[in-house]
Amino acid sequence: MVVRQETHPGTGADSHPPEFREAVARLHAARLRPEVLCEEMPAPQRIAPHAAALSADVTVDDTDVGTGRIILLHDPAGNDAWNGTFRIVGYARAEIELELITDPMLAAVAWSWLVEALDAHGAAFTAASGTVTRVATESFGGMADEAGTAQIEVRASWTPVVDEDAALAVPDIAAHVEAWGELLCTAAGLPPVPEGVTAMPSRRGQRGSGR
C-alpha cells in the first residue's frame, strides 16, 4: 500500500524523523483482505507534527458494504494524552440488519470487534478510547415504500506500544492496520478468513503511485 505523508506548511518530506518514516514503511507492509480496497487520503495537519492516513471501502460483488479510515499520528516530543509518541485513529462504518439496531449489546459487541482484532494480530496497545454509534433510517411520504436501513459506526483511538529494545522506537504499525482492516470486514458482516489462508494485499492502494 502507498500512504501519503502529510507535512505542515513550510516543511518538506525530509523533515520527517526516522521513526515516523519507518512507521509509514511498516504501514505499507500491512496485508489486507482483497475486499478491503485502500487508497491514500490527506492526513490532518493540526493534531500532530507528522501524520499519514488511509481510507478504505469494503467491496463485495462490486457493492460497497463498509467504509473506514485510519490515521497514524506521531509527535516526537510525546503527548501526555496519548501516553506515547504515536497514536492511531480509526473509523469504521457498515450497514447492518435493521432488527439489530435495538439490540442492547450491539455497541459493546462492536467495540469488542476492535479489541479482539488488535489482540488477534498481536498489535499491542494502550490508552484506547472511542465511541460506537448506531443509526436507523426510516422513510415517509413519497418515500414510504423504501425499506428502512441501519448502520453502525466505530470511532476509536489508541496508542500502539513501542518496542523500546529495537534500534528505532517504532510500534508494529502493520499489525494495527491489519487489525483495523479486520474490524472493517467484521462490521460489514464478512466471514473470518479461514485459518492457514493468507489475505493478499489490497491493490487499489497502489493506484496513487502509478505502479
Secondary structure, DSSP 4 states (H G I P E B T S, - for coil): ---EEE--TT--GGGS-HHHHHHHHHHHT----TTEEEEE-PPPSSSSSEEEEEEEEEEETTEEEEEEEEEEEEEEEEETTTTEEEEEEEEEEEEE-GGGGG-TTHHHHHHHHHHHHHHHTT--EEEEEEEEEEEEE---GGGTTSPPEEEEEEEEEEEEPB-TTSSS--B-HHHHHHHHHHHHHHHTTPPPPPTTPPPPPPSGGGGGGT-
